[in-house]
Amino acid sequence: MVKGTSISDPGRMRINDIINSASQGKDLTKEDIVQLLLISGRNDLDALFSAADDVRKIAVGDEIYLRGIIEFSNFCSRNCLYCGLRRDNHAITRYRMPEKDILLSAHYIRKLKVSTVVLQSGEDESLNRDSLCRLISRIKDETGLIITLSVGERSFEDYRAFREAGADRYLLKHETSSAAIQKRLRPGAPFENRLKCLYWLKDLGYEVGTGIMVGLPLQNVGMLADDILFMQKMDADMLGIGPFITHSQTPLANCPNGDPDMVLKVIAIARLVTKTTNIPATTALGSLSRDARLKALSCGANVIMPDFTPLQYKRLYDIYPGKSDDNTDVETFMINLHAQITKLGRIIGQGSGYRKQEIK
């Protein structure tokens, strides 16, 4: 039973019933999820976060897995209204990292005992299949790292070639399952194609990650509940859940940022309904609130993605404000991270960090 229940408070009893049902593996309805998203009282929030943390401990254990990010190109052919890398942002200095610099960063990731590299870029049309396959093969052969790609929507043939070259995982966030928001904020990028790509990736045997932004303009709690149900149905292996952050060089410059507390609620509910999915405490959440990033590890998250992009490129990967402000060298970041994780009573995962088998 969830602690803090008051029998004289029917509303709280209802919230606790929903949390207990989810903790026991029962499916939640959209109405149930909306009720959890509307929680505001400290006792109810503590109950939700504690339940999510308990499920995390049972389902995936105390390990926090690290994924080392290399942001190797900030060119993008898309024109998403929320993103600082959008095609029509002419204030940004564009770059593509030379292959030798990418390889040096990958070797550095291996040196610091991180088992996974995440190769991330905008949807850069100049990154052709052959060049990416060569890069994937070299990283795999030289480092043995698990390779996650995050390079956007590609053809089935590209995805198959990347898999054959040695890519293990693919991250393709759908951002929102609302057709209305997709059409408004991602012009020329229909949701149907995003969904098709996700299922291609699953069919090809990748570990697949997707995810959402919380606090997008026009978004409401009903839409967030639909997002959570979509992620449950998708049965993705990783869920990236972070806040919308306003960028001054986009059409959404005057919109408010997403609420970190709402992000934490979505992370907690996602843990309750997906159980074994790997869920990062995202860099975006840390950009709004360093405390919130640590709090995410106490309400369901079990992954952190340190940024290994060399500083001269990192400062140009201006996807949202604050992203490139932290100039702490990665070794210092890792030392501090180990101390924070130890303080939480958690440990750094030493294995591959693949999604655990579903608990019964």
Secondary structure by P-SEA (a helix, b strand, c coil): cccccccccaaaaaaaaaaaaaaacccccaaaaaaaaacccaaaaaaaaaaaaaaaaaacccbbbbbbbbbccccccccccccccccccccbbbbbbcaaaaaaaaaaaaaacccbbbbcccccccccaaaaaaaaaaaaaccccbbbbccccccaaaaaaaaaacccbbbbbcccccaaaaaaccccccaaaaaaaaaaaaaaccccccccccccccccaaaaaaaaaaaaaacccbbbbbbbcccccccccccccccaaaaaaaaaaaaaaaccccccccaaaaaacaaaaaaaaaccccbbbbbcccaaaaaacccccccccccccaaaaaaaaaaaaaaacccccccccccccccc
